Amino acid sequence: MSKTAGRLLIVFVVLLTAANWFYARKAKASPQPQQMFQAQCRSFVPLEWGDFKGSSSGFGLAFQDSTGTIRFVTNATCEGVPPVALEVRRTMPK
């Protein structure tokens, strides 16, 4: 390899590295302020219903209180307490 070809190769590599550095600097995402989304509809669940236990497409949302009663909500209402679709209570065996 001649001296001229070696020098051209070095210049080419330096230019390629510089171009890549400028491209990478430009391609970084600029920090955007996060958008806050407000819910259009809110539903409230009483504390007496207990902890949220899960959800399913068939039964809806499940809540279990300290006595073991499980309440299922299938249709949440806006700005109110949703109606209980199914309530399963624990009873003492006889």
Residue pairs with C-beta under 8 A, 6 or more apart in sequence:
1 9
41 76
41 78
41 79
42 78
42 79
43 76
43 77
43 78
43 79
43 80
43 81
43 82
44 79
44 80
44 81
45 52
45 63
45 73
45 81
45 82
46 81
48 65
49 63
49 65
49 71
50 63
50 64
50 65
50 66
50 69
51 63
51 64
51 65
52 61
52 62
52 63
53 62
53 63
53 64
53 70
54 61
54 62
55 61
55 62
56 62
59 72
59 74
59 85
59 86
60 72
60 73
60 74
60 75
60 85
61 72
61 73
61 74
61 76
62 70
62 71
62 72
63 70
63 71
63 73
64 70
64 71
65 71
67 89
67 90
68 89
68 90
69 87
69 88
69 89
69 90
70 87
70 88
71 84
71 86
71 87
71 88
72 84
72 85
72 86
72 87
72 88
73 82
73 83
73 84
73 85
74 85
75 82
75 83
75 85
76 82
77 83
